Amino acid sequence: MTQKQYNVTGMSCEHCAASIREEVSEVPGVSDVVVDVATNSVTVHGADLDDGRLRAAIVEAGYGVTDLVAV
């Protein structure tokens, strides 16, 4: 199991968090998505996580990805 953490821009409420969770959960290999609106972060747990697909899912939900934090 691996973990990736992203800083997200444009997120301000639980509806935002739900949109991101929904999109990111559809990426193959994802087993859990934790969205923290207070810190503007998204933490993804899973196997064989594809960084490009995870970033694209966040953008598809309507938010920006400012950087990737290795965990």
C-alpha positions in Angstrom: 0.0 0.0 0.0 1.3 3.4 -0.9 0.2 7.0 0.0 0.3 10.2 -2.0 -0.6 13.6 -0.7 -1.5 16.7 -2.7 -2.1 20.3 -2.0 -5.3 21.5 -3.7 -6.5 25.0 -4.6 -10.0 26.2 -4.8 -11.5 23.9 -2.2 -13.6 25.7 0.5 -16.3 23.3 1.8 -17.5 19.8 2.4 -19.2 19.8 -1.1 -15.8 20.5 -2.6 -14.3 17.6 -0.6 -17.1 15.2 -1.7 -16.5 16.1 -5.4 -12.8 15.4 -5.0 -13.4 12.1 -3.1 -15.8 10.9 -5.8 -13.4 11.6 -8.7 -10.3 10.3 -7.1 -12.0 7.2 -5.8 -12.6 6.2 -9.4 -8.8 6.0 -10.2 -7.6 2.4 -10.4 -5.7 1.2 -7.3 -7.3 3.8 -4.9 -8.5 2.2 -1.7 -9.1 5.4 0.4 -9.2 9.2 -0.1 -9.0 11.6 2.8 -9.8 15.3 2.0 -9.0 18.0 4.5 -10.6 21.3 3.6 -8.9 23.1 6.5 -5.4 22.3 5.2 -6.4 22.1 1.5 -4.9 18.6 1.2 -5.9 15.3 -0.3 -4.3 12.1 0.9 -4.7 9.0 -1.3 -4.0 5.4 -0.2 -3.8 2.5 -2.5 -1.7 0.2 -4.7 0.1 1.1 -7.9 -1.1 4.7 -7.7 -0.7 6.7 -10.9 0.3 10.3 -10.1 -0.9 11.6 -13.5 -4.4 10.0 -13.1 -4.7 11.2 -9.5 -3.9 14.8 -10.5 -6.3 14.6 -13.5 -9.1 13.4 -11.2 -8.6 16.4 -9.0 -8.6 18.7 -12.0 -11.7 16.9 -13.3 -13.5 17.7 -10.0 -12.8 21.3 -10.7 -9.8 22.1 -8.5 -6.1 22.8 -9.0 -3.2 20.8 -7.8 -0.3 23.1 -6.6 2.3 20.5 -5.6 2.9 16.9 -4.6 4.2 16.1 -1.1 6.1 12.8 -0.9 4.9 10.7 2.1 
